[in-house]
Amino acid sequence: MSEESPTADGTLLVPIANEETADRQLDTAIDVATDRSHDVLLVFVLEVPSQLSLQDGRRYLLEDEDERLLETAAERVESAGIPVRRRIRIARGVATGIVGAAAEYDVDAILLGWRGRPPRSNVVLGSHIDRVLRNAECDVLVKRIKTPTPSVESVLVPVAGGPHDEYAVETAASIARRNDAAVTLLHVLESDESERSREQARTVLGAAAAEFEEVQSVDRELVSDDDVAGTITDWTTDHDVTLLGVSRGGLLQRALLGTISEAVGRHAAGTVVLARRHDPVPSRLRRLLPLS
């Protein structure tokens, strides 16, 4: 099992917590890492309460099954031909451990699993997911772990020109290439939008389509509807995976409830992956269509 830092074009960190979520996270991690020539860093965070020292936490709280979980995940990644490392991180909190590992190993992206549970007061996706999204100084993908991952034949990518759309498009292209899947790019305009807005939307769809090199089928759909989140959610029923850049303010600030990305993430059919690009610079998509 490879444990030295391998030579790769980047590193994808995958926090492992339990067998069920790990298996489904790895479906996407393997697609992304293979397509981008990344290595994978698997991390199990052992959360130690304040009444114990970190050293005592490792001694008394770490179980053999935790190490077996990492080993099993690493074997799957390695069997896909991807260089893999595994680490146990001792920390006071899960998010602290994940963000600390991302900084120590200078990773390019983190792939989190999310069960899609209802929000609680002051918590949007989950306390540690919220903190990682706010604090990690790298790109972050959040995969909703709700239903078994189907074979991926069709990928939906809603695009609106937001700062995180480009990362969603890049990730969708990796998944589509790896699975020989068809792609649908969707832009939803409110019914009272001007013709100029429609032309901008068509330009955005064209720019996004150009990112799907070696993908055989890429459709562009421009739809008018005042319920943007509801329309996107309806479209997800015809696709196996939906990739969505987080909407402005969404998943980064507390004003998250009701944002498009969160609403689609909770209610969409099939698998959903939310994409957040770290400290995005004005991208080609963003320049073409300003956020409303």
C-alpha positions in Angstrom: 0.0 0.0 0.0 1.5 3.3 -1.1 2.2 5.6 1.9 4.9 7.9 0.5 3.8 11.2 -1.1 3.3 10.1 -4.7 4.0 12.2 -7.8 0.7 13.4 -9.1 -0.9 16.5 -10.5 -2.8 17.2 -7.3 -4.3 15.6 -4.2 -7.9 14.9 -3.4 -8.6 14.5 0.4 -11.5 12.1 1.2 -12.5 12.0 4.9 -13.7 8.5 5.8 -16.2 8.1 8.7 -18.1 4.9 8.1 -18.3 2.1 5.5 -21.6 3.1 3.9 -20.7 6.7 3.2 -17.0 5.9 2.3 -18.1 3.5 -0.4 -20.3 6.1 -2.1 -17.7 8.9 -1.7 -15.1 6.7 -3.3 -17.3 6.3 -6.5 -16.9 10.0 -7.2 -13.3 10.3 -5.8 -12.1 7.6 -8.1 -13.7 9.2 -11.1 -12.3 12.7 -10.3 -8.8 11.5 -9.3 -8.4 9.3 -12.3 -9.5 11.9 -14.8 -7.3 14.6 -13.2 -4.3 12.4 -12.4 -4.6 13.2 -8.7 -3.6 11.0 -5.8 -6.1 10.4 -3.0 -5.5 11.1 0.7 -7.8 9.1 3.0 -8.3 10.6 6.5 -10.1 9.2 9.5 -10.6 11.9 12.1 -10.6 10.7 15.7 -12.6 13.3 17.7 -11.2 13.5 21.3 -13.2 15.3 24.0 -11.5 18.0 26.0 -11.3 15.9 29.2 -8.8 13.7 27.5 -5.4 14.6 26.1 -5.0 13.9 22.4 -2.4 11.2 23.1 -4.8 9.5 25.5 -7.6 9.8 22.9 -5.6 7.8 20.4 -4.8 5.2 23.1 -8.3 4.8 24.4 -10.7 5.8 21.6 -9.1 4.5 18.4 -10.6 1.1 17.5 -9.3 -1.6 15.2 -12.3 -1.2 13.0 -11.4 2.4 12.3 -8.0 1.3 10.9 -9.7 -1.5 8.9 -12.1 1.1 7.4 -9.1 3.1 6.1 -7.4 0.0 4.9 -10.4 -1.3 3.0 -11.0 2.2 1.4 -7.3 2.4 0.4 -7.4 -1.0 -1.2 -10.3 0.0 -3.3 -8.6 3.2 -4.5 -5.3 1.5 -5.2 -7.1 -1.3 -7.2 -8.3 1.6 -9.5 -4.7 2.4 -10.2 -4.7 5.6 -8.1 -1.8 6.4 -5.7 -3.3 6.5 -2.2 -2.2 7.5 1.3 -4.1 7.0 4.6 -3.8 9.0 7.8 -5.5 9.0 11.2 -6.0 12.5 12.4 -6.4 13.2 16.1 -8.4 16.4 16.8 -10.9 18.1 19.1 -13.5 18.3 16.3 -14.1 16.6 13.0 -14.0 19.8 11.0 -10.8 20.9 12.7 -9.2 17.6 11.8 -10.3 17.8 8.1 -9.2 21.4 7.7 -5.9 20.7 9.5 -5.2 17.7 7.3 -6.0 19.7 4.1 -3.5 22.5 5.2 -0.8 20.1 6.3 -0.8 18.0 3.1 -1.5 21.0 0.8 -4.4 19.3 -0.9 -6.2 20.6 -3.9 -9.7 19.5 -3.0 -11.8 17.8 -0.3 -14.7 15.4 -1.1 -17.2 15.3 1.8 -20.2 13.0 2.2 -23.5 14.4 3.3 -26.6 12.4 4.4 -29.1 15.2 3.4 -30.7 15.4 6.8 -33.1 18.3 7.7 -31.4 21.5 8.8 -31.2 22.4 12.5 -30.9 25.7 14.2 -27.7 27.5 13.0 -26.7 24.3 11.1 -27.2 24.0 7.4 -25.7 20.8 6.0 -24.1 19.6 9.1 -21.9 21.2 11.7 -18.6 19.9 10.5 -19.6 20.2 6.8 -20.5 23.9 7.3 -17.2 24.5 9.1 -15.2 22.8 6.4 -16.9 24.8 3.7 -16.2 28.0 5.5 -12.6 27.3 6.6 -10.9 25.0 4.1 -8.4 26.8 1.9 -9.0 24.5 -1.1 -11.9 23.5 -3.3 -14.6 21.4 -1.7 -17.1 18.9 -3.1 -20.1 17.8 -1.0 -21.8 14.6 -2.2 -25.2 13.8 -0.9 -25.2 10.2 0.5 -28.8 9.4 0.3 -29.5 6.7 -2.2 -27.3 3.9 -3.7 -25.2 5.3 -6.5 -26.6 4.1 -9.8 -24.6 3.4 -12.9 -23.9 6.9 -14.3 -25.4 7.3 -17.7 -26.7 10.9 -17.5 -25.3 14.0 -15.8 -27.2 17.2 -15.2 -25.3 20.5 -14.7 -27.3 23.6 -13.9 -25.2 26.7 -14.8 -26.0 30.3 -14.0 -22.6 32.0 -14.3 -21.9 32.0 -10.6 -18.3 31.8 -9.3 -18.5 28.1 -8.4 -20.2 26.9 -11.6 -16.9 26.4 -13.4 -15.8 23.9 -10.7 -19.1 22.1 -11.0 -18.6 21.9 -14.8 -15.0 20.6 -14.4 -16.1 17.9 -12.0 -19.1 16.9 -14.2 -16.7 16.6 -17.1 -14.5 14.2 -15.1 -17.5 12.0 -14.1 -18.9 12.0 -17.6 -15.6 11.0 -19.3 -15.0 8.2 -16.8 -18.5 6.8 -17.2 -19.1 7.6 -20.9 -22.2 9.5 -19.8 -24.3 12.1 -21.6 -24.4 15.6 -20.2 -27.3 18.1 -20.1 -26.4 21.8 -19.3 -29.4 23.7 -17.9 -30.0 27.4 -17.4 -33.2 28.6 -15.9 -34.3 32.1 -16.6 -37.2 33.8 -14.9 -40.1 34.5 -17.3 -39.6 38.3 -17.3 -35.9 38.2 -18.3 -34.9 40.4 -21.3 -33.8 39.1 -24.7 -30.3 40.3 -23.7 -30.4 38.1 -20.7 -31.3 35.2 -22.9 -28.4 35.9 -25.2 -26.1 36.0 -22.2 -27.5 32.7 -21.0 -26.9 31.0 -24.4 -23.3 32.3 -24.3 -22.8 30.9 -20.8 -24.2 27.5 -21.9 -21.8 27.5 -24.9 -18.8 28.3 -22.7 -19.7 25.5 -20.4 -20.2 23.1 -23.2 -16.7 23.8 -24.4 -15.3 22.4 -21.2 -16.6 18.8 -22.0 -13.7 17.6 -24.2 -14.1 13.9 -25.2 -17.7 13.8 -24.0 -19.8 12.5 -26.8 -23.2 14.0 -25.9 -23.6 17.5 -24.5 -27.1 19.1 -24.7 -27.8 22.7 -23.8 -31.2 23.6 -22.4 -32.6 27.1 -21.8 -35.8 27.1 -19.8 -38.1 29.9 -18.5 -39.6 29.5 -15.1 -39.9 31.7 -12.0 -39.3 28.8 -9.7 -35.6 28.2 -10.4 -34.9 25.7 -7.7 -38.1 23.8 -8.3 -37.4 23.6 -12.0 -33.8 22.3 -11.5 -35.1 19.7 -9.0 -37.7 18.5 -11.5 -35.0 18.0 -14.2 -32.9 15.9 -11.8 -35.5 13.1 -12.0 -34.2 12.3 -15.5 -30.5 12.2 -14.6 -28.3 9.9 -12.5 -26.0 12.7 -11.1 -26.5 16.4 -10.7 -23.5 18.7 -10.3 -24.2 22.2 -8.9 -22.0 25.1 -8.0 -23.1 26.7 -4.7 -25.2 29.8 -5.2 -23.9 33.2 -4.0 -24.0 33.3 -0.2 -25.2 29.7 -0.1 -23.1 27.3 2.0 -20.7 30.1 2.8 -22.8 32.3 5.0 -25.6 31.6 7.4 -28.2 33.0 4.9 -28.3 29.6 3.3 -31.9 28.3 3.8 -33.8 28.8 0.7 -30.8 29.2 -1.6 -31.0 27.4 -4.9 -28.0 25.1 -4.2 -29.2 24.0 -0.8 -32.8 23.4 -2.0 -31.7 21.3 -5.0 -29.2 19.5 -2.8 -31.9 18.5 -0.4 -34.8 17.6 -2.7 -33.2 16.5 -6.0 -33.6 12.9 -7.2 -30.6 10.7 -7.5 -27.0 11.7 -6.6 -26.1 15.4 -6.0 -22.7 16.9 -5.8 -22.3 20.5 -4.6 -19.1 22.3 -5.7 -17.4 25.2 -3.9 -14.3 26.7 -5.5 -11.9 28.3 -3.0 -11.4 32.0 -3.4 -12.6 32.1 -7.0 -11.3 34.7 -9.4 -13.6 36.1 -12.0 -14.0 33.2 -14.4 -15.1 33.1 -18.0 -18.5 31.9 -17.0 -18.9 34.6 -14.3 -17.9 37.4 -16.7 -20.4 36.3 -19.3 -23.4 36.4 -17.0 -23.4 38.6 -13.9 -25.2 37.1 -10.9 -28.7 38.5 -10.3 
